[in-house]
Amino acid sequence: MLVCAYACSPGGGAEAFGGGELVLGWNLVKQLARFHRVEVLTSTQNRASVETVVFREPLVNVRFHYFDLPSWMAFLRRMQGGIQIYAYLWQVKAYFVARRLHRRCPFDIFHHITYANDWMASFIGALLPVPYVRGPGGGAHRTPRALLPEYSFRGRLWERLRTAGQWMCRHDPFFIAGQRRARALLVCNREALESVPPAWRTKASLFPVNGVTSEDLAPPLTEAPRNGSFRVLSAGKLLPLKGYGLALRAFQQLAMRHSAVELAIVGSGPELRRLRRLVCEMGLERQVRFLDWMARQQLLSQMYASDVFLFPSLRDGGGAVVVEAMAAGTPVICLDLAGPGLHVTPECGMKITPSSPEGTVQGLAAALEQLCQDQDLRLRMSRAARTRAREYYHWDRHGDRLREIYREALQV
């Protein structure tokens, strides 16, 4: 089989150029290798990390093909929104690589895995004459209109440009041709599923972009130290769309009622200076800590040592850290939107229906208060979160399901 995975690396993380897409690409390729011979098209940026790991742990049945666009186009990867333009153009080159490989040894099936947003064309999917599976991907999720005031003017303008750009891309003839040819469309949240046109809806299904390993589900050898406080954790890139302003205002209400509470925010990004200033204005310097982004196993240790994981992202198609928190048995508080809204059930966390900024803060604060006061509820949610992570998000389960999806696609 042929796989298009522009982002595919075992070294993926929040600070890498592809973030969760890297983790998705790498883990699904590993799963496909359990059952198939796999040829992977990917970016040269992934080569060092892939070959380092494959040297130690050979990946049988997989061969990688690395290439990129001319070096003068690398500036696109450093622009907001530019990586999507770069990935789109990269896929044009990927088609010609795929065509050459197909002539040499015909493929039975093609799967476009990463940068498979529900608005981006796949030239291989549209043009290569083999059965085609797409996704999982998202893109249709939006920041609720009532929460747009959380953004600056520039941020609100970017949201409008994003929506307009996606509309244009969904009318790209190559996108339409690929969607028509696809035998399975995998999408990662309810918003993406609901946006699939009726003509294609029967071949669309939900499939997570996030997963965990057996190692993730095992308690860490060392946990972050505890001091007896009710400990709230949040993690991710410090960007406006992650809703950290909402998190701080909700935590302030909790701190006004309880002295033995603390909030740790793990991550880095352009919002750090503003958030530090906001903490000082709220008088929370002793209860809020900012921690630099850390290795994944360290972050999991922090999750195990926390009582609640708070993730009020305004627009997040996947939300890998939410699934990782569930694997650590940490109840999650999030907004009922996109990826997090799909991951979290009432048994393993609390989802807040977004309203006005003030109403959303009140909902988050109420959820924090309830979990702070009710240890038994936290324990029940902890057990349910780990069960859900193990039974629904283990990468092996994703691999088994893909095998069945391919069987159905090849019978059409």
C-alpha positions as CSV (number, residue, x, y, z in Angstrom):
1,M,0.0,0.0,0.0
2,L,1.0,3.6,-0.5
3,V,0.8,6.2,2.4
4,C,1.0,9.9,2.1
5,A,2.2,11.3,5.4
6,Y,3.9,14.6,5.1
7,A,4.1,14.7,8.9
8,C,5.4,11.4,10.2
9,S,8.0,11.2,13.0
10,P,8.5,9.4,16.3
11,G,9.9,12.7,17.7
12,G,6.6,14.5,17.4
13,G,5.4,16.9,20.0
14,A,3.8,20.3,20.7
15,E,7.0,22.1,19.8
16,A,7.7,20.3,16.6
17,F,6.7,21.6,13.2
18,G,3.9,19.1,12.7
19,G,2.8,18.7,16.3
20,G,0.2,15.9,16.7
21,E,0.2,15.2,13.0
22,L,3.7,13.8,13.4
23,V,2.6,11.4,16.1
24,L,-0.5,10.4,14.1
25,G,1.5,9.7,11.0
26,W,4.2,7.7,12.8
27,N,1.9,5.5,14.9
28,L,-0.5,4.7,12.0
29,V,2.4,3.7,9.8
30,K,3.6,1.4,12.5
31,Q,0.1,-0.1,12.8
32,L,-0.2,-0.6,9.0
33,A,3.1,-2.4,9.0
34,R,1.5,-5.1,11.1
35,F,-0.5,-6.2,8.1
36,H,0.8,-4.7,4.9
37,R,3.8,-3.8,2.9
38,V,3.9,0.0,3.1
39,E,5.6,2.7,1.0
40,V,5.5,6.0,2.8
41,L,5.9,9.5,1.2
42,T,7.0,12.0,3.8
43,S,9.0,15.2,4.3
44,T,12.8,15.3,4.5
45,Q,12.4,17.1,7.9
46,N,11.3,13.7,9.4
47,R,14.3,11.7,8.1
48,A,16.7,12.1,11.0
49,S,14.2,11.1,13.7
50,V,12.7,8.3,11.7
51,E,16.1,6.7,10.8
52,T,17.4,7.1,14.4
53,V,14.5,5.1,15.7
54,V,14.4,2.6,12.8
55,F,18.1,1.9,13.3
56,R,17.4,0.8,16.9
57,E,14.1,-0.9,16.3
58,P,13.8,-1.9,12.6
59,L,10.3,-1.3,11.1
60,V,9.6,-4.3,9.0
61,N,7.5,-4.0,5.8
62,V,8.0,-0.2,5.6
63,R,10.1,1.9,3.2
64,F,10.2,5.7,3.4
65,H,10.6,8.1,0.5
66,Y,11.8,11.6,1.6
67,F,11.5,14.7,-0.4
68,D,10.6,18.4,-0.1
69,L,10.0,21.5,-2.2
70,P,12.9,23.7,-3.3
71,S,14.7,25.3,-0.4
72,W,13.6,28.8,-1.3
73,M,10.0,27.9,-0.5
74,A,10.9,26.9,3.1
75,F,9.8,30.4,4.3
76,L,6.2,29.2,4.0
77,R,6.7,26.8,6.9
78,R,7.5,29.8,9.2
79,M,4.3,31.8,8.4
80,Q,1.0,31.5,10.1
81,G,-1.1,29.4,7.8
82,G,2.0,28.9,5.5
83,I,2.5,25.3,6.5
84,Q,-0.8,24.4,4.9
85,I,0.2,26.1,1.7
86,Y,3.5,24.3,1.7
87,A,1.8,20.9,2.4
88,Y,-0.6,21.5,-0.5
89,L,2.2,22.3,-2.9
90,W,4.2,19.4,-1.5
91,Q,1.4,17.0,-2.5
92,V,1.7,18.1,-6.1
93,K,5.2,16.8,-6.1
94,A,4.1,13.7,-4.1
95,Y,1.7,12.7,-6.9
96,F,4.6,12.5,-9.4
97,V,6.6,10.5,-7.0
98,A,3.6,8.2,-6.4
99,R,3.0,7.8,-10.1
100,R,6.6,6.7,-10.7
101,L,6.4,4.1,-7.8
102,H,3.1,2.8,-9.0
103,R,4.4,2.2,-12.5
104,R,7.3,0.3,-11.0
105,C,5.2,-1.8,-8.6
106,P,1.4,-1.2,-8.7
107,F,-0.3,-0.4,-5.4
108,D,-3.4,-2.1,-4.1
109,I,-4.6,0.8,-2.0
110,F,-3.6,4.4,-1.2
111,H,-4.2,6.1,2.2
112,H,-3.7,9.9,2.7
113,I,-3.1,10.1,6.5
114,T,-1.5,13.5,7.6
115,Y,-2.6,16.9,6.4
116,A,-5.8,15.2,5.5
117,N,-7.9,18.2,6.7
118,D,-11.5,18.1,5.3
119,W,-10.7,20.9,3.0
120,M,-7.3,20.1,1.5
121,A,-6.9,18.4,-1.8
122,S,-5.0,15.1,-2.3
123,F,-3.6,15.0,-5.8
124,I,-2.7,11.3,-5.4
125,G,-6.2,10.6,-4.2
126,A,-7.7,12.5,-7.1
127,L,-5.5,11.1,-9.9
128,L,-3.8,7.8,-9.0
129,P,-6.0,4.9,-10.3
130,V,-6.0,2.9,-7.0
131,P,-8.6,2.6,-4.2
132,Y,-8.3,5.6,-1.9
133,V,-8.9,6.1,1.8
134,R,-8.6,9.5,3.4
135,G,-8.0,10.7,6.9
136,P,-8.5,11.0,9.8
137,G,-8.8,14.8,9.5
138,G,-10.8,17.7,10.7
139,G,-11.1,21.4,9.8
140,A,-14.8,22.2,10.0
141,H,-14.6,23.1,13.7
142,R,-14.9,26.8,14.4
143,T,-14.4,29.1,17.4
144,P,-17.9,29.8,18.7
145,R,-19.0,33.3,17.8
146,A,-19.7,34.1,21.4
147,L,-16.1,33.5,22.3
148,L,-14.5,35.5,19.6
149,P,-13.9,38.4,22.0
150,E,-11.2,36.2,23.6
151,Y,-9.1,37.0,20.5
152,S,-7.4,40.2,19.5
153,F,-8.6,42.1,16.4
154,R,-5.8,40.3,14.5
155,G,-7.0,36.9,15.9
156,R,-10.6,37.6,14.9
157,L,-9.4,38.6,11.4
158,W,-7.4,35.4,11.1
159,E,-10.5,33.3,12.0
160,R,-12.4,34.9,9.2
161,L,-9.5,34.4,6.7
162,R,-9.3,30.7,7.8
163,T,-13.0,30.2,7.1
164,A,-12.8,31.9,3.8
165,G,-9.7,30.0,2.8
166,Q,-11.3,26.6,3.7
167,W,-14.4,27.5,1.6
168,M,-12.2,28.2,-1.4
169,C,-10.2,24.9,-0.9
170,R,-13.4,22.9,-0.6
171,H,-14.3,24.1,-4.1
172,D,-10.9,23.1,-5.5
173,P,-11.6,20.7,-8.4
174,F,-8.9,18.3,-7.2
175,F,-10.4,18.2,-3.7
176,I,-13.8,17.4,-5.2
177,A,-12.4,14.8,-7.5
178,G,-10.6,13.1,-4.6
179,Q,-13.6,13.1,-2.3
180,R,-15.7,11.5,-5.0
181,R,-13.1,8.8,-5.6
182,A,-12.5,8.1,-1.9
183,R,-13.9,4.8,-0.7
184,A,-13.7,5.9,3.0
185,L,-13.5,9.4,4.5
186,L,-12.3,9.3,8.1
187,V,-13.0,12.5,10.2
188,C,-11.9,13.2,13.7
189,N,-14.8,15.2,15.3
190,R,-18.6,15.7,15.0
191,E,-18.2,19.0,13.3
192,A,-16.2,17.5,10.5
193,L,-18.7,14.6,10.1
194,E,-21.6,17.0,10.0
195,S,-19.9,19.1,7.3
196,V,-19.5,16.2,4.8
197,P,-22.0,16.8,1.9
198,P,-24.9,14.3,1.8
199,A,-23.5,12.7,-1.4
200,W,-20.4,11.5,0.5
201,R,-21.9,11.0,3.9
202,T,-22.4,7.3,3.6
203,K,-18.6,6.7,3.3
204,A,-17.7,9.0,6.2
205,S,-17.0,7.9,9.7
206,L,-15.5,9.1,12.9
207,F,-11.9,8.1,13.6
208,P,-9.6,9.7,16.2
209,V,-6.4,11.5,15.3
210,N,-5.0,10.7,18.8
211,G,-4.0,7.5,20.5
212,V,-2.0,6.0,23.4
213,T,0.4,3.1,23.8
214,S,0.5,0.4,26.5
215,E,3.4,2.3,28.1
216,D,1.3,5.4,28.3
217,L,-1.3,3.5,30.3
218,A,1.3,2.2,32.8
219,P,2.0,4.4,35.9
220,P,5.3,6.3,35.5
221,L,8.4,5.2,37.5
222,T,8.6,8.6,39.0
223,E,5.8,11.0,39.6
224,A,5.8,14.8,40.0
225,P,5.9,15.6,43.8
226,R,2.7,16.3,45.6
227,N,2.2,18.9,48.4
228,G,-1.3,18.1,49.5
229,S,-3.0,20.8,47.4
230,F,-5.7,20.3,44.8
231,R,-3.6,20.4,41.7
232,V,-4.9,21.5,38.3
233,L,-2.8,21.0,35.2
234,S,-3.1,22.4,31.7
235,A,-0.7,21.9,28.8
236,G,-0.2,22.9,25.2
237,K,1.1,25.7,23.0
238,L,0.5,29.1,24.5
239,L,-1.7,30.4,21.8
240,P,-4.9,32.5,22.0
241,L,-7.1,29.7,20.6
242,K,-6.1,27.5,23.6
243,G,-8.3,29.6,25.9
244,Y,-5.8,30.0,28.8
245,G,-7.4,33.3,29.7
246,L,-10.6,31.5,30.4
247,A,-8.7,28.9,32.4
248,L,-7.0,31.6,34.6
249,R,-10.3,33.4,35.3
250,A,-12.0,30.2,36.2
251,F,-9.1,29.1,38.5
252,Q,-9.2,32.6,40.2
253,Q,-12.7,31.9,41.3
254,L,-11.6,28.5,42.8
255,A,-8.6,30.1,44.5
256,M,-10.9,32.7,46.1
257,R,-12.7,29.9,47.9
258,H,-9.8,27.5,48.6
259,S,-6.3,28.4,49.6
260,A,-4.8,25.0,49.0
261,V,-5.2,24.9,45.2
262,E,-2.6,25.3,42.5
263,L,-2.5,25.5,38.7
264,A,0.5,24.4,36.5
265,I,0.5,25.4,32.9
266,V,3.0,23.4,30.7
267,G,4.0,24.9,27.4
268,S,5.5,27.8,25.6
269,G,4.4,30.3,22.9
270,P,3.5,33.9,22.1
271,E,0.9,34.1,24.9
272,L,3.3,33.6,27.7
273,R,4.0,37.2,28.5
274,R,0.4,38.2,28.5
275,L,-0.6,35.2,30.7
276,R,2.2,36.0,33.2
277,R,0.9,39.6,33.3
278,L,-2.7,38.4,33.8
279,V,-1.5,36.1,36.7
280,C,0.1,39.1,38.4
281,E,-3.0,41.3,37.9
282,M,-5.2,38.5,39.5
283,G,-2.8,38.1,42.5
284,L,-2.2,34.4,41.7
285,E,1.6,34.4,41.6
286,R,1.9,31.9,44.5
287,Q,-0.7,29.5,43.0
288,V,0.0,29.5,39.3
289,R,3.2,28.1,37.8
290,F,4.4,28.2,34.2
291,L,6.6,25.2,33.2
292,D,8.6,24.9,30.0
293,W,7.5,22.3,27.5
294,M,8.8,18.9,28.5
295,A,9.3,15.5,27.1
296,R,6.2,13.4,26.7
297,Q,7.0,11.0,29.6
298,Q,7.6,13.9,31.9
299,L,4.3,15.4,30.9
300,L,2.5,12.1,31.6
301,S,4.2,12.1,35.1
302,Q,2.7,15.6,35.7
303,M,-0.7,14.3,34.6
304,Y,-0.5,11.3,37.0
305,A,0.3,13.7,39.8
306,S,-2.6,16.1,39.1
307,D,-6.2,16.0,40.2
308,V,-7.7,17.6,37.2
309,F,-6.6,18.4,33.6
310,L,-8.1,21.7,32.4
311,F,-8.2,22.2,28.6
312,P,-10.6,25.1,27.6
313,S,-9.4,25.2,23.9
314,L,-11.7,27.3,21.7
315,R,-10.8,25.4,18.5
316,D,-9.0,22.0,18.6
317,G,-9.6,19.3,16.0
318,G,-7.8,16.6,18.0
319,G,-6.5,17.5,21.4
320,A,-3.8,14.8,22.0
321,V,-3.1,16.0,25.6
322,V,-6.7,15.3,26.5
323,V,-6.4,11.6,25.5
324,E,-3.0,11.4,27.3
325,A,-4.6,12.9,30.5
326,M,-7.3,10.2,30.2
327,A,-4.7,7.5,29.9
328,A,-3.1,8.9,33.1
329,G,-6.5,8.6,34.9
330,T,-6.8,12.4,35.2
331,P,-10.4,13.7,34.9
332,V,-10.7,16.3,32.2
333,I,-12.5,19.6,32.1
334,C,-12.9,21.0,28.6
335,L,-15.3,22.8,26.3
336,D,-17.8,20.6,24.4
337,L,-16.2,21.4,21.1
338,A,-14.4,19.4,18.3
339,G,-11.8,16.8,19.4
340,P,-12.0,17.3,23.2
341,G,-15.8,17.2,23.1
342,L,-15.6,13.9,21.3
343,H,-12.9,12.3,23.6
344,V,-14.5,13.2,26.9
345,T,-17.7,11.5,28.2
346,P,-19.7,12.4,31.3
347,E,-18.1,9.4,33.0
348,C,-14.5,10.6,32.7
349,G,-14.8,14.4,32.8
350,M,-16.9,17.5,32.4
351,K,-17.7,19.3,29.2
352,I,-18.8,22.9,29.3
353,T,-21.2,24.1,26.6
354,P,-19.6,27.4,25.4
355,S,-21.6,30.5,25.8
356,S,-20.4,34.1,26.5
357,P,-16.9,34.4,27.9
358,E,-18.3,35.1,31.3
359,G,-20.8,32.2,31.1
360,T,-18.0,29.9,30.0
361,V,-15.8,31.0,32.9
362,Q,-18.6,30.3,35.3
363,G,-19.1,26.8,33.9
364,L,-15.4,26.0,34.1
365,A,-15.2,27.4,37.7
366,A,-18.2,25.3,38.7
367,A,-16.7,22.1,37.3
368,L,-13.4,22.9,39.2
369,E,-15.3,23.5,42.4
370,Q,-17.3,20.2,42.1
371,L,-14.2,18.1,41.5
372,C,-12.2,19.9,44.2
373,Q,-15.0,19.1,46.7
374,D,-15.8,15.5,45.6
375,Q,-12.9,13.1,45.9
376,D,-15.1,10.1,45.2
377,L,-16.3,11.6,42.0
378,R,-12.6,12.2,40.9
379,L,-11.8,8.6,41.6
380,R,-14.7,7.3,39.6
381,M,-13.9,9.6,36.7
382,S,-10.2,8.6,36.9
383,R,-11.1,4.9,36.5
384,A,-13.5,5.6,33.7
385,A,-10.9,7.8,31.9
386,R,-8.3,5.1,31.9
387,T,-10.8,2.5,30.7
388,R,-11.9,4.7,27.8
389,A,-8.3,5.5,26.8
390,R,-7.4,1.8,26.8
391,E,-10.5,0.5,25.0
392,Y,-11.0,3.2,22.4
393,Y,-7.7,5.1,21.9
394,H,-5.0,2.4,22.0
395,W,-3.1,2.6,18.8
396,D,-3.5,-1.2,18.3
397,R,-7.2,-0.7,18.2
398,H,-6.8,2.0,15.6
399,G,-4.7,-0.4,13.5
400,D,-7.3,-3.3,13.8
401,R,-10.0,-0.9,12.7
402,L,-8.0,0.4,9.7
403,R,-7.5,-3.2,8.6
404,E,-11.3,-3.6,8.4
405,I,-11.8,-0.3,6.7
406,Y,-9.4,-1.4,3.9
407,R,-11.2,-4.7,3.5
408,E,-14.4,-2.9,3.0
409,A,-12.8,-0.3,0.6
410,L,-11.3,-3.1,-1.6
411,Q,-14.7,-4.8,-1.8
412,V,-16.5,-1.7,-3.3
